[in-house]
Amino acid sequence: MAISDVQLPAGVNAHEFKSPVLLAEGLALNVAKQLSEAIAARGNAVLVVSGGRSPVAFFQHLAKQELDWSKVVITLADERWVPVEHADSNAGLLKQYLLKGPAAKAQFLSLYSAAANVEQAAEQADRLLAELPAIDVLVLGMGDDGHTASLFPDSPNLAEALQADGTRRCWPMLAPSVPRQRLTMSRALLASARHKILSISGQSKLTTLNAALASDDVAAMPVRAFLQPTLEIYWCP
């Protein structure tokens, strides 16, 4: 099955690539173009990315793009509540693969803080995100359970975090696997991005996407909240 076989909603566009390397290159070129346009229009650009191992090649290609990186703010759609030195830190991943060379001039806004507990860390991140300019480009991933960012099915706080008109920007979440404690941007904040991209690869993700499109129960598969017009889906086998 290819993504062209998936019945996408009107206004949702798909881009198919033959390999993960070609997808990473194509995504990096497009994101750099959108950031450049934002800088030209407004003097700065805000990029929100997801962590995990899947986007590493994309980060490496993006870091090589010619861009006025000093005018770019980068932050994460979600973060594990661990210090940046921890192997599971998404911030640590960005420092290793994206915030390198010319891209090191970008301003990085970390969601993590060494608060007493994850709830206080989420409140602190919420206050930080209040200062963030409007998001220009958002790059999301998707788990086989239909989660995106750290909006996990059955997590405490999920209903509040999924409110389309919610005013809170960051919520504590529980992942079903270790490490369990996460911080995530809310649906309302993520959905406010000017350009929204979902990057997925492999047949299992197409199966998950098909399942997500078969119903509108957002709590069961939170990625459904973003399968809306203007979303761009990048996929490779």
RODO-2510 file (C-alpha; in nm, 4 decimals, decimal comma):
residues 237
     n   res          X          Y          Z
     1     m     0,0000     0,0000     0,0000
     2     a     0,1159     0,3536    -0,0807
     3     i    -0,0087     0,6802     0,0640
     4     s    -0,1814     0,7477    -0,2686
     5     d    -0,4151     0,4586    -0,1757
     6     v    -0,5251     0,6374     0,1429
     7     q    -0,8448     0,8423     0,1231
     8     l    -0,7280     1,1698     0,2739
     9     p    -0,9671     1,4509     0,3680
    10     a    -0,9992     1,7383     0,1226
    11     g    -0,7266     1,9918     0,1857
    12     v    -0,4802     1,7368     0,3296
    13     n    -0,1911     1,6765     0,0884
    14     a     0,0517     1,3844     0,0755
    15     h     0,4111     1,3709    -0,0486
    16     e     0,5597     1,0264    -0,1148
    17     f     0,9333     0,9555    -0,1178
    18     k     1,1180     0,6388    -0,2148
    19     s     1,3419     0,6253     0,0929
    20     p     1,3853     0,7786     0,4396
    21     v     1,6910     0,9723     0,3138
    22     l     1,4942     1,1319     0,0293
    23     l     1,2091     1,2139     0,2690
    24     a     1,4518     1,3789     0,5137
    25     e     1,6065     1,5853     0,2318
    26     g     1,2702     1,6899     0,0874
    27     l     1,1288     1,7800     0,4277
    28     a     1,4386     1,9809     0,5213
    29     l     1,4246     2,1792     0,1963
    30     n     1,0560     2,2588     0,2422
    31     v     1,0877     2,3554     0,6091
    32     a     1,3884     2,5806     0,5325
    33     k     1,1882     2,7497     0,2559
    34     q     0,8934     2,8124     0,4919
    35     l     1,1241     2,9488     0,7629
    36     s     1,2945     3,1794     0,5118
    37     e     0,9569     3,3102     0,3981
    38     a     0,8568     3,3734     0,7598
    39     i     1,1794     3,5665     0,8263
    40     a     1,1239     3,7738     0,5119
    41     a     0,7649     3,8494     0,6116
    42     r     0,7945     3,9029     0,9875
    43     g     1,1636     3,9260     1,0755
    44     n     1,1755     3,5965     1,2634
    45     a     1,0567     3,2357     1,2407
    46     v     0,9414     2,9761     1,4924
    47     l     0,9944     2,6048     1,4296
    48     v     0,8391     2,3343     1,6489
    49     v     0,9631     1,9784     1,6018
    50     s     0,9015     1,6385     1,7555
    51     g     1,1742     1,4281     1,9148
    52     g     1,2535     1,0585     1,9009
    53     r     1,4890     0,8773     1,6665
    54     s     1,2769     0,9056     1,3496
    55     p     1,3518     1,2748     1,2738
    56     v     1,7327     1,2487     1,3158
    57     a     1,8076     1,2419     0,9408
    58     f     1,5697     1,5365     0,8906
    59     f     1,7497     1,7321     1,1636
    60     q     2,0878     1,6605     1,0030
    61     h     1,9694     1,7814     0,6611
    62     l     1,7928     2,0872     0,8047
    63     a     2,1069     2,1945     0,9925
    64     k     2,2862     2,2214     0,6558
    65     q     2,0307     2,4577     0,5000
    66     e     2,1320     2,8164     0,4275
    67     l     1,9147     3,0269     0,6529
    68     d     1,9488     3,3258     0,8839
    69     w     1,9477     3,0937     1,1818
    70     s     1,9953     3,3810     1,4289
    71     k     1,6345     3,4785     1,3526
    72     v     1,4920     3,1301     1,4147
    73     v     1,3447     3,0078     1,7429
    74     i     1,3271     2,6286     1,7798
    75     t     1,1328     2,4402     2,0422
    76     l     0,9795     2,0961     2,0916
    77     a     0,6223     1,9787     2,0549
    78     d     0,6919     1,7498     2,3490
    79     e     0,9682     1,6490     2,5852
    80     r     1,0510     1,3720     2,8275
    81     w     1,0875     1,5038     3,1829
    82     v     1,4580     1,4244     3,2047
    83     p     1,7662     1,6496     3,2111
    84     v     1,9219     1,7407     2,8770
    85     e     2,2189     1,5126     2,9543
    86     h     1,9870     1,2084     2,9779
    87     a     1,9896     0,9701     2,6805
    88     d     1,6108     1,0097     2,6425
    89     s     1,6108     1,3904     2,6293
    90     n     1,4649     1,5367     2,3097
    91     a     1,6544     1,8607     2,3806
    92     g     1,9753     1,6578     2,3935
    93     l     1,8833     1,5022     2,0582
    94     l     1,8378     1,8483     1,9017
    95     k     2,1694     1,9692     2,0418
    96     q     2,3394     1,6635     1,8911
    97     y     2,1831     1,6681     1,5448
    98     l     2,0174     2,0041     1,4657
    99     l     2,1715     2,2855     1,6691
   100     k     2,5084     2,2407     1,4966
   101     g     2,7235     2,4584     1,2707
   102     p     2,5301     2,7611     1,1387
   103     a     2,2081     2,6265     1,2975
   104     a     2,3712     2,6627     1,6407
   105     k     2,2834     3,0342     1,6094
   106     a     1,9134     2,9510     1,6448
   107     q     1,7511     3,0252     1,9794
   108     f     1,6372     2,7065     2,1534
   109     l     1,3497     2,7130     2,4003
   110     s     1,3519     2,4094     2,6295
   111     l     1,0342     2,2671     2,7803
   112     y     1,2288     2,0840     3,0524
   113     s     1,3000     2,2350     3,3910
   114     a     1,4303     2,0762     3,7110
   115     a     1,1065     2,1441     3,8992
   116     a     0,9875     1,9482     4,2033
   117     n     0,7527     1,7405     3,9856
   118     v     0,6297     1,7140     3,6281
   119     e     0,3187     1,9214     3,7036
   120     q     0,5303     2,2176     3,8149
   121     a     0,7600     2,1671     3,5154
   122     a     0,4568     2,1854     3,2840
   123     e     0,3396     2,5067     3,4523
   124     q     0,6850     2,6603     3,4063
   125     a     0,6942     2,5545     3,0399
   126     d     0,3471     2,7021     2,9961
   127     r     0,4720     3,0409     3,1182
   128     l     0,7740     3,0225     2,8846
   129     l     0,5564     2,9350     2,5860
   130     a     0,3396     3,2400     2,6533
   131     e     0,6364     3,4462     2,5267
   132     l     0,6739     3,2395     2,2081
   133     p     0,5785     3,4197     1,8848
   134     a     0,3270     3,2469     1,6578
   135     i     0,4467     2,9094     1,5308
   136     d     0,5450     2,9178     1,1631
   137     v     0,6277     2,5511     1,1030
   138     l     0,5235     2,2443     1,3033
   139     v     0,6622     1,8978     1,2256
   140     l     0,4782     1,6157     1,4011
   141     g     0,5317     1,2415     1,4104
   142     m     0,2829     0,9679     1,4949
   143     g     0,2984     0,6520     1,7059
   144     d     0,1385     0,3219     1,6134
   145     d    -0,1218     0,3914     1,8847
   146     g    -0,2248     0,7129     1,7099
   147     h    -0,0539     0,9514     1,9536
   148     t     0,1246     1,2615     1,8312
   149     a     0,3505     1,4941     2,0311
   150     s     0,2970     1,3395     2,3771
   151     l    -0,0809     1,3388     2,3488
   152     f    -0,1252     0,9743     2,4506
   153     p    -0,4564     0,7861     2,4548
   154     d    -0,5750     0,7239     2,8127
   155     s    -0,3273     0,9675     2,9694
   156     p    -0,4490     1,1813     3,2594
   157     n    -0,5043     1,5408     3,1381
   158     l    -0,5646     1,4236     2,7800
   159     a    -0,9201     1,5617     2,7598
   160     e    -0,8025     1,9042     2,8745
   161     a    -0,4948     1,9007     2,6497
   162     l    -0,7137     1,8144     2,3494
   163     q    -0,9549     2,1058     2,3947
   164     a    -0,9571     2,2866     2,0609
   165     d    -1,0102     2,6210     2,2358
   166     g    -0,7920     2,5532     2,5409
   167     t    -0,5818     2,8407     2,6715
   168     r    -0,3127     2,6379     2,8483
   169     r    -0,0092     2,5743     2,6291
   170     c     0,1700     2,2863     2,8045
   171     w     0,0438     1,9805     2,9909
   172     p     0,2041     1,6969     3,1863
   173     m     0,1390     1,3580     3,0249
   174     l     0,1980     0,9929     3,1010
   175     a     0,3379     0,7749     2,8229
   176     p     0,2428     0,4049     2,8284
   177     s     0,6132     0,3145     2,8179
   178     v     0,9181     0,4167     3,0214
   179     p     1,0124     0,6972     3,0723
   180     r     0,6508     0,7708     3,1520
   181     q     0,6515     1,1388     3,2460
   182     r     0,6261     1,3808     2,9531
   183     l     0,5563     1,7439     2,8751
   184     t     0,3504     1,8275     2,5680
   185     m     0,2183     2,1299     2,3871
   186     s    -0,1603     2,1438     2,3852
   187     r    -0,3717     2,0742     2,0790
   188     a    -0,4725     2,4412     2,0610
   189     l    -0,1125     2,5624     2,0535
   190     l     0,0036     2,2981     1,8047
   191     a    -0,2943     2,3626     1,5767
   192     s    -0,2147     2,7354     1,5691
   193     a     0,0947     2,6727     1,3512
   194     r     0,0850     2,8357     1,0072
   195     h     0,2321     2,5248     0,8400
   196     k     0,1572     2,1814     0,9838
   197     i     0,3465     1,8715     0,8684
   198     l     0,3089     1,5054     0,9662
   199     s     0,6169     1,2964     0,8848
   200     i     0,5746     0,9177     0,8904
   201     s     0,7440     0,6166     0,7342
   202     g     0,6668     0,2479     0,6906
   203     q     0,3572     0,0394     0,6268
   204     s     0,2593     0,0246     0,9949
   205     k     0,2204     0,4030     1,0024
   206     l    -0,0033     0,3907     0,6920
   207     t    -0,2168     0,1311     0,8691
   208     t    -0,2391     0,3605     1,1710
   209     l    -0,3225     0,6584     0,9483
   210     n    -0,6023     0,4598     0,7816
   211     a    -0,7421     0,3675     1,1223
   212     a    -0,7237     0,7303     1,2332
   213     l    -0,9171     0,8418     0,9253
   214     a    -1,1902     0,5826     0,9861
   215     s    -1,3354     0,7610     1,2914
   216     d    -1,3430     1,1021     1,4572
   217     d    -1,2847     0,9919     1,8189
   218     v    -0,9914     1,2226     1,8929
   219     a    -0,9324     1,0870     2,2449
   220     a    -0,8801     0,7341     2,1103
   221     m    -0,6259     0,8498     1,8499
   222     p    -0,5151     1,2085     1,9200
   223     v    -0,3478     1,2453     1,5782
   224     r    -0,7041     1,2815     1,4447
   225     a    -0,7069     1,6373     1,5798
   226     f    -0,4535     1,7343     1,3112
   227     l    -0,5869     1,5471     1,0067
   228     q    -0,7418     1,8715     0,8893
   229     p    -0,7092     2,0950     0,5805
   230     t    -0,3654     2,2420     0,5074
   231     l    -0,1862     1,9483     0,6766
   232     e     0,1024     1,8163     0,4649
   233     i     0,1870     1,4480     0,5112
   234     y     0,5356     1,3241     0,4230
   235     w     0,5645     0,9463     0,3828
   236     c     0,8087     0,6838     0,2591
   237     p     0,7873     0,3018     0,2685
***
